[in-house]
Amino acid sequence: MTHPSVTGAATATEPIRLLDAEGSLVESDANAPWHELAAQLSTDDRLAMHGEMVRTRRFDVEAGHLQRQGKLGLWVPSIGQEGGQVGAAWAAREQDTIFPSYREHLIALHRGVAMDQIIDTFRGARHGGWDPLETRGMRIYSLVIATHALHSTGYAMGIRLDGACATGDAQRDEAVMAFYGDGAASQGDASEGLVFATSYEAPIVFFVQNNKWAISVPSTRQSRSPLHERARGFGLDAAWIDGNDPLASFAVTRRMLDAARQGAPGYIEADTYRMGAHTTSDDPTRYRTRDEEESWRRRDPIARLAAHLREQGVAEAALAEQEQEAADLASDLRRRTLEAGTAASDDIFDHVYSEPHPLMTEQKRRLAEFEASFGGDA
């Protein structure tokens, strides 16, 4: 089956950008179709997107503080990457399924995951995270690099083989999005996912956040050609977007997802930057320069959308109200985290299988005996 290209195969010299760094609309003939799609977002929608970015960043910063105080074993910041995430989150339809890596905090919160559930994952109090059936198709975080590129592709192949996309009704048909970074794109699993997605015309879009650094290795060393061009070699329709532009992210992702429902899997390379460390166990000052960080700080996605909203006539008070709400939520999260207890060790056994399993029962018994051997005060 032959499907029309969403973005065209010509090599782009600049990413698709609808908002410049100052928040002004970038008008051009090439951008006209994307602006038409972005027009689906009202000013109220864009203000709500800004609020989600602000809340996510305050949550992110607070989680980093909690980790430094010993309340979390690890934290993975997403500061600087909120723009691409919020656009993609709003572009996905209610029935779509999301496969994240471990840095998609905004998308998780947008889909109904509670802040506490994300925090509990990183403090070791929740084994698995959350129930995707209760969080609008948001699958749990995948900390093993790129394995979910296969999980998501397999799930999308199942949708295709089940005939769930046969009606062509974009409001009813399910599509899949898999999120990972430029480092994961170097893993074999990521390439295998592209092979099977194309071969089976799976309804999936791979959203790759090229944040320039896979821990300490720059993306330019990982790939001598742009990632979106590599994806075209696998037969996917691919786009390169400004990952700090929420409007571009929304428009391209919406178009890509709807094409994927018709059997044309897609690939989006979002050009962005990891402003913080890879995780709290990393020290980016050992491999990055301040000048580089500062150049990307001037492209902050939150400041960009705020400037756009001001141009659209949104009052400063509305933006300030969102900042205060985010601060209050972060303060409340801190209180709840400091008051939270330790999860029962039984949980690690009780939710492995849907039915009782003799191996889990035996392991649970042996752990209980081991813990009891320390005495009541242990």
SULTALIN-V265014 format. One line per field, one symbol per residue. phi: phi as a letter, one per 40 degrees, with the letter a starting at -180 (. if undefined). psi: psi as a letter, one per 30 degrees, with the letter a starting at -180 (. if undefined). burial: 1 if it has 9 or more other ideal C-beta (glycine too) atoms within 8 Angstrom, else 0. Layout:
BEGIN
phi = ???
psi = ???
burial = ???
END
This chain:
BEGIN
phi = .bbcccbgcccccbccabbcccgccccacccdcccccccccccccccccdcccccccccccccccccccgcbcabbcbdhbccccccccccccdccbbbccabcccccccchccdcccdcccbgcbchhacdcbbfgccccbcccgccccdcccccccdcccgcbccgcccbccbbbbbabcccccccdccccccccccbfccbbcbbcccgacfbbcccccacbdccccccccgccbbbbccbbccccccccdccccccccgbcbabbccaaccccdaccbbcccbbccccccccccbdccccccccccccgccccccccccccccccccccdccccccccccccdcbcbcbcbdbdccccccccccccccccgccc
psi = kkkkkeflfkkkfklkkfkafggkkjkleefeeeeeefffjleeeeeeeeeeeeeeeeeeeeeeeeefggfkflkjlgkfgfeeeeeeefekleflkkjlcggheeeeeeggkkeeeeeeefggfjjedljfffhhgjllkjfjkfefeeeeeeeeeeeeffgfgffgjfffkklkkkklleefffkeeeeeeeeeeeeghkikkjjjjjgfkjcgklfffekflkeeeeeeffgkkkljljfgjeeeeeeeeeeeeeeefggiklkkjjjakjealelfgljfffflleeeeeefefgkeeeeeeeeeefggkkeeeeeeeeeeeeeeeeeeeeeeffkakkkffefefgelflkkeeeeeeeeeeeeeeffflfg.
burial = 001001100000001111100011010000100110110010101110111111111111111111100001011111111111111111110001111110111111111110111111111001001101001011101100111111111111101100001000000011111111111111101111111111011111111111111101101001100011111101011111111111111111111111111111111111111110111101010001000010010011110111111100010001100110111011101101100100100010100000000001101100100010000000
END
